[in-house]
Amino acid sequence: MAKKRKKNIVVNDTVQVISGFYKNKIGRVREIYTNPDKVLVEGINYKFKHIKPNAKNEVGQIKQIEAPIHRSNVKLFIEK
């Protein structure tokens, strides 16, 4: 019997989140980080960054950015 091999995830693959707050959401991989084994998925795992006002920016702001998630929390999504 042949062993089932794990398929690697590459950029522009469609993946499905299998655990966490964004479970069952589908998105496209934008970037892969090899050292911490994380992937950046489009439209998944938004975080907020608070920016203080300074000499250049006289108004503070809150930016919404996408954060990477661990690659074990996603699987390759295959449409049938």
HTML snippet that shows the backbone in 3Dmol.js (N, CA, C, O; Angstrom):
<script src="https://3Dmol.org/build/3Dmol-min.js"></script>
<div id="view" style="width:600px;height:400px;position:relative"></div>
<script>
const pdb = `
ATOM      1  N   MET A   1       0.837  -1.174   0.000  1.00  0.00           N
ATOM      2  CA  MET A   1       0.000   0.000   0.000  1.00  0.00           C
ATOM      3  C   MET A   1       0.890   1.248   0.000  1.00  0.00           C
ATOM      4  O   MET A   1       1.836   1.343   0.782  1.00  0.00           O
ATOM      5  N   ALA A   2       0.584   2.182  -0.867  1.00  0.00           N
ATOM      6  CA  ALA A   2       1.381   3.398  -0.981  1.00  0.00           C
ATOM      7  C   ALA A   2       1.070   4.344   0.171  1.00  0.00           C
ATOM      8  O   ALA A   2      -0.069   4.453   0.627  1.00  0.00           O
ATOM      9  N   LYS A   3       2.119   5.024   0.626  1.00  0.00           N
ATOM     10  CA  LYS A   3       1.930   6.004   1.694  1.00  0.00           C
ATOM     11  C   LYS A   3       1.311   7.268   1.127  1.00  0.00           C
ATOM     12  O   LYS A   3       1.624   7.685   0.012  1.00  0.00           O
ATOM     13  N   LYS A   4       0.431   7.869   1.909  1.00  0.00           N
ATOM     14  CA  LYS A   4      -0.184   9.132   1.510  1.00  0.00           C
ATOM     15  C   LYS A   4       0.761  10.261   1.894  1.00  0.00           C
ATOM     16  O   LYS A   4       1.095  10.429   3.067  1.00  0.00           O
ATOM     17  N   ARG A   5       1.188  11.027   0.908  1.00  0.00           N
ATOM     18  CA  ARG A   5       2.131  12.115   1.163  1.00  0.00           C
ATOM     19  C   ARG A   5       1.407  13.436   1.341  1.00  0.00           C
ATOM     20  O   ARG A   5       0.387  13.703   0.706  1.00  0.00           O
ATOM     21  N   LYS A   6       1.961  14.248   2.216  1.00  0.00           N
ATOM     22  CA  LYS A   6       1.406  15.570   2.475  1.00  0.00           C
ATOM     23  C   LYS A   6       1.783  16.498   1.325  1.00  0.00           C
ATOM     24  O   LYS A   6       2.942  16.534   0.911  1.00  0.00           O
ATOM     25  N   LYS A   7       0.819  17.242   0.812  1.00  0.00           N
ATOM     26  CA  LYS A   7       1.094  18.169  -0.279  1.00  0.00           C
ATOM     27  C   LYS A   7       1.558  19.499   0.289  1.00  0.00           C
ATOM     28  O   LYS A   7       0.982  20.014   1.248  1.00  0.00           O
ATOM     29  N   ASN A   8       2.590  20.041  -0.303  1.00  0.00           N
ATOM     30  CA  ASN A   8       3.106  21.328   0.137  1.00  0.00           C
ATOM     31  C   ASN A   8       2.200  22.454  -0.349  1.00  0.00           C
ATOM     32  O   ASN A   8       1.601  22.381  -1.422  1.00  0.00           O
ATOM     33  N   ILE A   9       2.123  23.469   0.451  1.00  0.00           N
ATOM     34  CA  ILE A   9       1.339  24.655   0.101  1.00  0.00           C
ATOM     35  C   ILE A   9       2.286  25.668  -0.517  1.00  0.00           C
ATOM     36  O   ILE A   9       3.356  25.941   0.028  1.00  0.00           O
ATOM     37  N   VAL A  10       1.892  26.223  -1.650  1.00  0.00           N
ATOM     38  CA  VAL A  10       2.711  27.225  -2.331  1.00  0.00           C
ATOM     39  C   VAL A  10       1.891  28.509  -2.491  1.00  0.00           C
ATOM     40  O   VAL A  10       0.683  28.519  -2.252  1.00  0.00           O
ATOM     41  N   VAL A  11       2.556  29.582  -2.894  1.00  0.00           N
ATOM     42  CA  VAL A  11       1.897  30.872  -3.083  1.00  0.00           C
ATOM     43  C   VAL A  11       0.824  30.740  -4.166  1.00  0.00           C
ATOM     44  O   VAL A  11       1.022  30.032  -5.153  1.00  0.00           O
ATOM     45  N   ASN A  12      -0.293  31.409  -3.985  1.00  0.00           N
ATOM     46  CA  ASN A  12      -1.470  31.437  -4.858  1.00  0.00           C
ATOM     47  C   ASN A  12      -2.321  30.178  -4.779  1.00  0.00           C
ATOM     48  O   ASN A  12      -3.259  30.033  -5.563  1.00  0.00           O
ATOM     49  N   ASP A  13      -2.029  29.264  -3.862  1.00  0.00           N
ATOM     50  CA  ASP A  13      -2.906  28.125  -3.624  1.00  0.00           C
ATOM     51  C   ASP A  13      -4.125  28.586  -2.839  1.00  0.00           C
ATOM     52  O   ASP A  13      -4.047  29.540  -2.065  1.00  0.00           O
ATOM     53  N   THR A  14      -5.243  27.912  -3.036  1.00  0.00           N
ATOM     54  CA  THR A  14      -6.443  28.179  -2.253  1.00  0.00           C
ATOM     55  C   THR A  14      -6.441  27.219  -1.076  1.00  0.00           C
ATOM     56  O   THR A  14      -6.333  26.006  -1.255  1.00  0.00           O
ATOM     57  N   VAL A  15      -6.562  27.768   0.135  1.00  0.00           N
ATOM     58  CA  VAL A  15      -6.516  26.950   1.343  1.00  0.00           C
ATOM     59  C   VAL A  15      -7.762  27.195   2.183  1.00  0.00           C
ATOM     60  O   VAL A  15      -8.442  28.212   2.044  1.00  0.00           O
ATOM     61  N   GLN A  16      -8.038  26.232   3.059  1.00  0.00           N
ATOM     62  CA  GLN A  16      -9.151  26.335   3.992  1.00  0.00           C
ATOM     63  C   GLN A  16      -8.595  26.249   5.400  1.00  0.00           C
ATOM     64  O   GLN A  16      -7.770  25.383   5.692  1.00  0.00           O
ATOM     65  N   VAL A  17      -9.039  27.141   6.277  1.00  0.00           N
ATOM     66  CA  VAL A  17      -8.602  27.144   7.671  1.00  0.00           C
ATOM     67  C   VAL A  17      -9.349  26.031   8.391  1.00  0.00           C
ATOM     68  O   VAL A  17     -10.570  25.927   8.277  1.00  0.00           O
ATOM     69  N   ILE A  18      -8.611  25.187   9.143  1.00  0.00           N
ATOM     70  CA  ILE A  18      -9.245  24.033   9.786  1.00  0.00           C
ATOM     71  C   ILE A  18      -9.371  24.176  11.296  1.00  0.00           C
ATOM     72  O   ILE A  18      -9.981  23.324  11.942  1.00  0.00           O
ATOM     73  N   SER A  19      -8.806  25.238  11.877  1.00  0.00           N
ATOM     74  CA  SER A  19      -8.971  25.437  13.318  1.00  0.00           C
ATOM     75  C   SER A  19      -8.846  26.910  13.660  1.00  0.00           C
ATOM     76  O   SER A  19      -8.259  27.686  12.906  1.00  0.00           O
ATOM     77  N   GLY A  20      -9.401  27.290  14.804  1.00  0.00           N
ATOM     78  CA  GLY A  20      -9.302  28.660  15.277  1.00  0.00           C
ATOM     79  C   GLY A  20     -10.535  29.486  14.960  1.00  0.00           C
ATOM     80  O   GLY A  20     -11.574  28.958  14.563  1.00  0.00           O
ATOM     81  N   PHE A  21     -10.400  30.785  15.144  1.00  0.00           N
ATOM     82  CA  PHE A  21     -11.510  31.720  14.974  1.00  0.00           C
ATOM     83  C   PHE A  21     -12.031  31.739  13.539  1.00  0.00           C
ATOM     84  O   PHE A  21     -13.233  31.898  13.329  1.00  0.00           O
ATOM     85  N   TYR A  22     -11.165  31.584  12.561  1.00  0.00           N
ATOM     86  CA  TYR A  22     -11.530  31.660  11.145  1.00  0.00           C
ATOM     87  C   TYR A  22     -11.772  30.278  10.539  1.00  0.00           C
ATOM     88  O   TYR A  22     -11.568  30.091   9.340  1.00  0.00           O
ATOM     89  N   LYS A  23     -12.200  29.311  11.345  1.00  0.00           N
ATOM     90  CA  LYS A  23     -12.418  27.940  10.893  1.00  0.00           C
ATOM     91  C   LYS A  23     -13.408  27.906   9.725  1.00  0.00           C
ATOM     92  O   LYS A  23     -14.421  28.605   9.733  1.00  0.00           O
ATOM     93  N   ASN A  24     -13.094  27.076   8.717  1.00  0.00           N
ATOM     94  CA  ASN A  24     -13.881  26.852   7.494  1.00  0.00           C
ATOM     95  C   ASN A  24     -13.867  28.024   6.520  1.00  0.00           C
ATOM     96  O   ASN A  24     -14.584  27.986   5.521  1.00  0.00           O
ATOM     97  N   LYS A  25     -13.081  29.055   6.776  1.00  0.00           N
ATOM     98  CA  LYS A  25     -12.952  30.161   5.822  1.00  0.00           C
ATOM     99  C   LYS A  25     -11.945  29.751   4.744  1.00  0.00           C
ATOM    100  O   LYS A  25     -11.019  28.982   5.001  1.00  0.00           O
ATOM    101  N   ILE A  26     -12.144  30.274   3.548  1.00  0.00           N
ATOM    102  CA  ILE A  26     -11.296  29.941   2.409  1.00  0.00           C
ATOM    103  C   ILE A  26     -10.604  31.204   1.927  1.00  0.00           C
ATOM    104  O   ILE A  26     -11.225  32.262   1.833  1.00  0.00           O
ATOM    105  N   GLY A  27      -9.313  31.092   1.622  1.00  0.00           N
ATOM    106  CA  GLY A  27      -8.557  32.234   1.128  1.00  0.00           C
ATOM    107  C   GLY A  27      -7.375  31.797   0.289  1.00  0.00           C
ATOM    108  O   GLY A  27      -7.086  30.606   0.174  1.00  0.00           O
ATOM    109  N   ARG A  28      -6.695  32.769  -0.296  1.00  0.00           N
ATOM    110  CA  ARG A  28      -5.550  32.504  -1.161  1.00  0.00           C
ATOM    111  C   ARG A  28      -4.270  32.836  -0.400  1.00  0.00           C
ATOM    112  O   ARG A  28      -4.209  33.840   0.309  1.00  0.00           O
ATOM    113  N   VAL A  29      -3.248  31.995  -0.547  1.00  0.00           N
ATOM    114  CA  VAL A  29      -1.969  32.207   0.131  1.00  0.00           C
ATOM    115  C   VAL A  29      -1.223  33.332  -0.570  1.00  0.00           C
ATOM    116  O   VAL A  29      -0.983  33.272  -1.776  1.00  0.00           O
ATOM    117  N   ARG A  30      -0.854  34.367   0.199  1.00  0.00           N
ATOM    118  CA  ARG A  30      -0.113  35.494  -0.367  1.00  0.00           C
ATOM    119  C   ARG A  30       1.375  35.376  -0.135  1.00  0.00           C
ATOM    120  O   ARG A  30       2.172  35.797  -0.975  1.00  0.00           O
ATOM    121  N   GLU A  31       1.763  34.803   1.005  1.00  0.00           N
ATOM    122  CA  GLU A  31       3.188  34.731   1.351  1.00  0.00           C
ATOM    123  C   GLU A  31       3.422  33.541   2.279  1.00  0.00           C
ATOM    124  O   GLU A  31       2.538  33.152   3.042  1.00  0.00           O
ATOM    125  N   ILE A  32       4.629  32.967   2.204  1.00  0.00           N
ATOM    126  CA  ILE A  32       4.996  31.837   3.056  1.00  0.00           C
ATOM    127  C   ILE A  32       6.256  32.205   3.826  1.00  0.00           C
ATOM    128  O   ILE A  32       7.241  32.664   3.248  1.00  0.00           O
ATOM    129  N   TYR A  33       6.211  31.998   5.142  1.00  0.00           N
ATOM    130  CA  TYR A  33       7.365  32.226   6.000  1.00  0.00           C
ATOM    131  C   TYR A  33       7.890  30.858   6.432  1.00  0.00           C
ATOM    132  O   TYR A  33       7.188  30.120   7.125  1.00  0.00           O
ATOM    133  N   THR A  34       9.119  30.509   6.031  1.00  0.00           N
ATOM    134  CA  THR A  34       9.628  29.159   6.286  1.00  0.00           C
ATOM    135  C   THR A  34      10.173  28.978   7.690  1.00  0.00           C
ATOM    136  O   THR A  34      10.020  27.902   8.268  1.00  0.00           O
ATOM    137  N   ASN A  35      10.801  29.989   8.252  1.00  0.00           N
ATOM    138  CA  ASN A  35      11.424  29.811   9.565  1.00  0.00           C
ATOM    139  C   ASN A  35      10.404  29.561  10.672  1.00  0.00           C
ATOM    140  O   ASN A  35      10.559  28.585  11.406  1.00  0.00           O
ATOM    141  N   PRO A  36       9.370  30.388  10.832  1.00  0.00           N
ATOM    142  CA  PRO A  36       8.383  30.050  11.861  1.00  0.00           C
ATOM    143  C   PRO A  36       7.261  29.141  11.343  1.00  0.00           C
ATOM    144  O   PRO A  36       6.309  28.873  12.076  1.00  0.00           O
ATOM    145  N   ASP A  37       7.355  28.655  10.078  1.00  0.00           N
ATOM    146  CA  ASP A  37       6.331  27.773   9.491  1.00  0.00           C
ATOM    147  C   ASP A  37       4.947  28.407   9.493  1.00  0.00           C
ATOM    148  O   ASP A  37       3.981  27.802   9.959  1.00  0.00           O
ATOM    149  N   LYS A  38       4.853  29.616   8.975  1.00  0.00           N
ATOM    150  CA  LYS A  38       3.570  30.319   8.939  1.00  0.00           C
ATOM    151  C   LYS A  38       3.252  30.735   7.515  1.00  0.00           C
ATOM    152  O   LYS A  38       4.145  30.866   6.678  1.00  0.00           O
ATOM    153  N   VAL A  39       1.967  30.941   7.248  1.00  0.00           N
ATOM    154  CA  VAL A  39       1.512  31.401   5.939  1.00  0.00           C
ATOM    155  C   VAL A  39       0.613  32.620   6.121  1.00  0.00           C
ATOM    156  O   VAL A  39      -0.097  32.741   7.120  1.00  0.00           O
ATOM    157  N   LEU A  40       0.654  33.504   5.154  1.00  0.00           N
ATOM    158  CA  LEU A  40      -0.196  34.693   5.148  1.00  0.00           C
ATOM    159  C   LEU A  40      -1.319  34.438   4.161  1.00  0.00           C
ATOM    160  O   LEU A  40      -1.081  34.311   2.960  1.00  0.00           O
ATOM    161  N   VAL A  41      -2.548  34.364   4.666  1.00  0.00           N
ATOM    162  CA  VAL A  41      -3.714  34.051   3.841  1.00  0.00           C
ATOM    163  C   VAL A  41      -4.548  35.308   3.674  1.00  0.00           C
ATOM    164  O   VAL A  41      -4.810  36.028   4.638  1.00  0.00           O
ATOM    165  N   GLU A  42      -4.960  35.563   2.445  1.00  0.00           N
ATOM    166  CA  GLU A  42      -5.721  36.761   2.115  1.00  0.00           C
ATOM    167  C   GLU A  42      -7.097  36.727   2.782  1.00  0.00           C
ATOM    168  O   GLU A  42      -7.853  35.773   2.601  1.00  0.00           O
ATOM    169  N   GLY A  43      -7.416  37.755   3.542  1.00  0.00           N
ATOM    170  CA  GLY A  43      -8.726  37.872   4.168  1.00  0.00           C
ATOM    171  C   GLY A  43      -8.889  37.107   5.469  1.00  0.00           C
ATOM    172  O   GLY A  43     -10.003  36.994   5.981  1.00  0.00           O
ATOM    173  N   ILE A  44      -7.800  36.580   6.015  1.00  0.00           N
ATOM    174  CA  ILE A  44      -7.855  35.768   7.231  1.00  0.00           C
ATOM    175  C   ILE A  44      -6.935  36.382   8.290  1.00  0.00           C
ATOM    176  O   ILE A  44      -5.868  36.900   7.960  1.00  0.00           O
ATOM    177  N   ASN A  45      -7.346  36.325   9.559  1.00  0.00           N
ATOM    178  CA  ASN A  45      -6.532  36.712  10.712  1.00  0.00           C
ATOM    179  C   ASN A  45      -6.142  38.190  10.702  1.00  0.00           C
ATOM    180  O   ASN A  45      -4.960  38.529  10.643  1.00  0.00           O
ATOM    181  N   TYR A  46      -7.128  39.046  10.759  1.00  0.00           N
ATOM    182  CA  TYR A  46      -6.869  40.485  10.831  1.00  0.00           C
ATOM    183  C   TYR A  46      -6.487  40.901  12.244  1.00  0.00           C
ATOM    184  O   TYR A  46      -7.086  40.445  13.218  1.00  0.00           O
ATOM    185  N   LYS A  47      -5.490  41.765  12.349  1.00  0.00           N
ATOM    186  CA  LYS A  47      -5.049  42.339  13.610  1.00  0.00           C
ATOM    187  C   LYS A  47      -5.099  43.857  13.473  1.00  0.00           C
ATOM    188  O   LYS A  47      -5.084  44.390  12.363  1.00  0.00           O
ATOM    189  N   PHE A  48      -5.159  44.548  14.607  1.00  0.00           N
ATOM    190  CA  PHE A  48      -5.194  46.003  14.606  1.00  0.00           C
ATOM    191  C   PHE A  48      -3.897  46.557  15.158  1.00  0.00           C
ATOM    192  O   PHE A  48      -3.421  46.105  16.199  1.00  0.00           O
ATOM    193  N   LYS A  49      -3.317  47.542  14.465  1.00  0.00           N
ATOM    194  CA  LYS A  49      -2.090  48.191  14.907  1.00  0.00           C
ATOM    195  C   LYS A  49      -2.430  49.640  15.234  1.00  0.00           C
ATOM    196  O   LYS A  49      -2.915  50.383  14.382  1.00  0.00           O
ATOM    197  N   HIS A  50      -2.168  50.031  16.480  1.00  0.00           N
ATOM    198  CA  HIS A  50      -2.425  51.392  16.927  1.00  0.00           C
ATOM    199  C   HIS A  50      -1.172  52.228  16.715  1.00  0.00           C
ATOM    200  O   HIS A  50      -0.095  51.865  17.187  1.00  0.00           O
ATOM    201  N   ILE A  51      -1.306  53.338  16.011  1.00  0.00           N
ATOM    202  CA  ILE A  51      -0.171  54.208  15.702  1.00  0.00           C
ATOM    203  C   ILE A  51      -0.364  55.532  16.430  1.00  0.00           C
ATOM    204  O   ILE A  51      -1.382  56.205  16.273  1.00  0.00           O
ATOM    205  N   LYS A  52       0.640  55.892  17.233  1.00  0.00           N
ATOM    206  CA  LYS A  52       0.572  57.143  17.993  1.00  0.00           C
ATOM    207  C   LYS A  52       0.856  58.335  17.094  1.00  0.00           C
ATOM    208  O   LYS A  52       1.575  58.208  16.103  1.00  0.00           O
ATOM    209  N   PRO A  53       0.305  59.475  17.425  1.00  0.00           N
ATOM    210  CA  PRO A  53       0.639  60.673  16.659  1.00  0.00           C
ATOM    211  C   PRO A  53       2.063  61.124  16.964  1.00  0.00           C
ATOM    212  O   PRO A  53       2.530  61.002  18.097  1.00  0.00           O
ATOM    213  N   ASN A  54       2.749  61.644  15.952  1.00  0.00           N
ATOM    214  CA  ASN A  54       4.101  62.184  16.135  1.00  0.00           C
ATOM    215  C   ASN A  54       4.245  63.440  15.274  1.00  0.00           C
ATOM    216  O   ASN A  54       3.247  63.977  14.792  1.00  0.00           O
ATOM    217  N   ALA A  55       5.468  63.907  15.081  1.00  0.00           N
ATOM    218  CA  ALA A  55       5.684  65.154  14.348  1.00  0.00           C
ATOM    219  C   ALA A  55       5.173  65.062  12.907  1.00  0.00           C
ATOM    220  O   ALA A  55       4.588  66.016  12.396  1.00  0.00           O
ATOM    221  N   LYS A  56       5.391  63.918  12.251  1.00  0.00           N
ATOM    222  CA  LYS A  56       4.931  63.765  10.866  1.00  0.00           C
ATOM    223  C   LYS A  56       3.423  63.530  10.818  1.00  0.00           C
ATOM    224  O   LYS A  56       2.695  64.205  10.090  1.00  0.00           O
ATOM    225  N   ASN A  57       2.975  62.561  11.609  1.00  0.00           N
ATOM    226  CA  ASN A  57       1.543  62.272  11.690  1.00  0.00           C
ATOM    227  C   ASN A  57       0.991  62.989  12.909  1.00  0.00           C
ATOM    228  O   ASN A  57       1.279  62.603  14.042  1.00  0.00           O
ATOM    229  N   GLU A  58       0.216  64.008  12.690  1.00  0.00           N
ATOM    230  CA  GLU A  58      -0.338  64.736  13.819  1.00  0.00           C
ATOM    231  C   GLU A  58      -1.610  64.084  14.334  1.00  0.00           C
ATOM    232  O   GLU A  58      -2.147  64.481  15.368  1.00  0.00           O
ATOM    233  N   VAL A  59      -2.085  63.091  13.615  1.00  0.00           N
ATOM    234  CA  VAL A  59      -3.287  62.377  14.019  1.00  0.00           C
ATOM    235  C   VAL A  59      -2.922  60.903  14.180  1.00  0.00           C
ATOM    236  O   VAL A  59      -2.300  60.315  13.296  1.00  0.00           O
ATOM    237  N   GLY A  60      -3.306  60.315  15.299  1.00  0.00           N
ATOM    238  CA  GLY A  60      -3.087  58.887  15.478  1.00  0.00           C
ATOM    239  C   GLY A  60      -4.080  58.097  14.646  1.00  0.00           C
ATOM    240  O   GLY A  60      -5.106  58.625  14.218  1.00  0.00           O
ATOM    241  N   GLN A  61      -3.773  56.842  14.422  1.00  0.00           N
ATOM    242  CA  GLN A  61      -4.682  56.028  13.621  1.00  0.00           C
ATOM    243  C   GLN A  61      -4.622  54.565  14.036  1.00  0.00           C
ATOM    244  O   GLN A  61      -3.708  54.142  14.744  1.00  0.00           O
ATOM    245  N   ILE A  62      -5.594  53.815  13.592  1.00  0.00           N
ATOM    246  CA  ILE A  62      -5.641  52.376  13.831  1.00  0.00           C
ATOM    247  C   ILE A  62      -5.630  51.703  12.468  1.00  0.00           C
ATOM    248  O   ILE A  62      -6.540  51.907  11.664  1.00  0.00           O
ATOM    249  N   LYS A  63      -4.589  50.892  12.200  1.00  0.00           N
ATOM    250  CA  LYS A  63      -4.487  50.193  10.925  1.00  0.00           C
ATOM    251  C   LYS A  63      -4.886  48.744  11.120  1.00  0.00           C
ATOM    252  O   LYS A  63      -4.564  48.126  12.135  1.00  0.00           O
ATOM    253  N   GLN A  64      -5.582  48.216  10.146  1.00  0.00           N
ATOM    254  CA  GLN A  64      -5.975  46.813  10.166  1.00  0.00           C
ATOM    255  C   GLN A  64      -5.041  46.060   9.228  1.00  0.00           C
ATOM    256  O   GLN A  64      -4.987  46.357   8.034  1.00  0.00           O
ATOM    257  N   ILE A  65      -4.296  45.075   9.765  1.00  0.00           N
ATOM    258  CA  ILE A  65      -3.335  44.333   8.960  1.00  0.00           C
ATOM    259  C   ILE A  65      -3.628  42.839   9.062  1.00  0.00           C
ATOM    260  O   ILE A  65      -4.239  42.381  10.027  1.00  0.00           O
ATOM    261  N   GLU A  66      -3.186  42.086   8.055  1.00  0.00           N
ATOM    262  CA  GLU A  66      -3.317  40.633   8.083  1.00  0.00           C
ATOM    263  C   GLU A  66      -2.087  40.046   8.748  1.00  0.00           C
ATOM    264  O   GLU A  66      -0.961  40.451   8.458  1.00  0.00           O
ATOM    265  N   ALA A  67      -2.302  39.093   9.639  1.00  0.00           N
ATOM    266  CA  ALA A  67      -1.200  38.435  10.336  1.00  0.00           C
ATOM    267  C   ALA A  67      -1.102  36.990   9.844  1.00  0.00           C
ATOM    268  O   ALA A  67      -2.111  36.396   9.463  1.00  0.00           O
ATOM    269  N   PRO A  68       0.098  36.426   9.848  1.00  0.00           N
ATOM    270  CA  PRO A  68       0.239  35.037   9.404  1.00  0.00           C
ATOM    271  C   PRO A  68      -0.303  34.052  10.428  1.00  0.00           C
ATOM    272  O   PRO A  68      -0.363  34.349  11.621  1.00  0.00           O
ATOM    273  N   ILE A  69      -0.700  32.869   9.947  1.00  0.00           N
ATOM    274  CA  ILE A  69      -1.148  31.794  10.820  1.00  0.00           C
ATOM    275  C   ILE A  69      -0.280  30.568  10.558  1.00  0.00           C
ATOM    276  O   ILE A  69       0.346  30.464   9.503  1.00  0.00           O
ATOM    277  N   HIS A  70      -0.240  29.655  11.497  1.00  0.00           N
ATOM    278  CA  HIS A  70       0.611  28.473  11.375  1.00  0.00           C
ATOM    279  C   HIS A  70       0.104  27.576  10.251  1.00  0.00           C
ATOM    280  O   HIS A  70      -1.103  27.425  10.061  1.00  0.00           O
ATOM    281  N   ARG A  71       1.031  26.985   9.514  1.00  0.00           N
ATOM    282  CA  ARG A  71       0.640  26.190   8.353  1.00  0.00           C
ATOM    283  C   ARG A  71      -0.082  24.907   8.726  1.00  0.00           C
ATOM    284  O   ARG A  71      -0.723  24.297   7.871  1.00  0.00           O
ATOM    285  N   SER A  72       0.006  24.480   9.988  1.00  0.00           N
ATOM    286  CA  SER A  72      -0.733  23.287  10.407  1.00  0.00           C
ATOM    287  C   SER A  72      -2.225  23.576  10.574  1.00  0.00           C
ATOM    288  O   SER A  72      -3.026  22.648  10.687  1.00  0.00           O
ATOM    289  N   ASN A  73      -2.600  24.850  10.589  1.00  0.00           N
ATOM    290  CA  ASN A  73      -4.000  25.235  10.748  1.00  0.00           C
ATOM    291  C   ASN A  73      -4.718  25.438   9.417  1.00  0.00           C
ATOM    292  O   ASN A  73      -5.878  25.850   9.398  1.00  0.00           O
ATOM    293  N   VAL A  74      -4.038  25.152   8.300  1.00  0.00           N
ATOM    294  CA  VAL A  74      -4.674  25.274   6.989  1.00  0.00           C
ATOM    295  C   VAL A  74      -4.483  23.977   6.211  1.00  0.00           C
ATOM    296  O   VAL A  74      -3.539  23.223   6.445  1.00  0.00           O
ATOM    297  N   LYS A  75      -5.408  23.736   5.276  1.00  0.00           N
ATOM    298  CA  LYS A  75      -5.252  22.601   4.377  1.00  0.00           C
ATOM    299  C   LYS A  75      -5.561  23.060   2.964  1.00  0.00           C
ATOM    300  O   LYS A  75      -6.287  24.032   2.756  1.00  0.00           O
ATOM    301  N   LEU A  76      -5.008  22.359   2.012  1.00  0.00           N
ATOM    302  CA  LEU A  76      -5.225  22.677   0.608  1.00  0.00           C
ATOM    303  C   LEU A  76      -6.697  22.460   0.271  1.00  0.00           C
ATOM    304  O   LEU A  76      -7.262  21.413   0.586  1.00  0.00           O
ATOM    305  N   PHE A  77      -7.315  23.447  -0.367  1.00  0.00           N
ATOM    306  CA  PHE A  77      -8.730  23.371  -0.710  1.00  0.00           C
ATOM    307  C   PHE A  77      -8.848  22.946  -2.163  1.00  0.00           C
ATOM    308  O   PHE A  77      -8.332  23.614  -3.059  1.00  0.00           O
ATOM    309  N   ILE A  78      -9.529  21.829  -2.393  1.00  0.00           N
ATOM    310  CA  ILE A  78      -9.717  21.308  -3.735  1.00  0.00           C
ATOM    311  C   ILE A  78     -11.212  21.327  -4.037  1.00  0.00           C
ATOM    312  O   ILE A  78     -12.000  20.676  -3.352  1.00  0.00           O
ATOM    313  N   GLU A  79     -11.595  22.080  -5.069  1.00  0.00           N
ATOM    314  CA  GLU A  79     -12.997  22.154  -5.464  1.00  0.00           C
ATOM    315  C   GLU A  79     -13.381  20.888  -6.204  1.00  0.00           C
ATOM    316  O   GLU A  79     -12.607  20.360  -7.003  1.00  0.00           O
ATOM    317  N   LYS A  80     -14.580  20.410  -5.932  1.00  0.00           N
ATOM    318  CA  LYS A  80     -15.029  19.186  -6.609  1.00  0.00           C
ATOM    319  C   LYS A  80     -16.100  19.492  -7.624  1.00  0.00           C
ATOM    320  O   LYS A  80     -16.597  18.584  -8.290  1.00  0.00           O
TER     321      LYS A  80
END
`;
const viewer = $3Dmol.createViewer("view");
viewer.addModel(pdb, "pdb");
viewer.setStyle({}, {cartoon: {color: "spectrum"}});
viewer.zoomTo();
viewer.render();
</script>
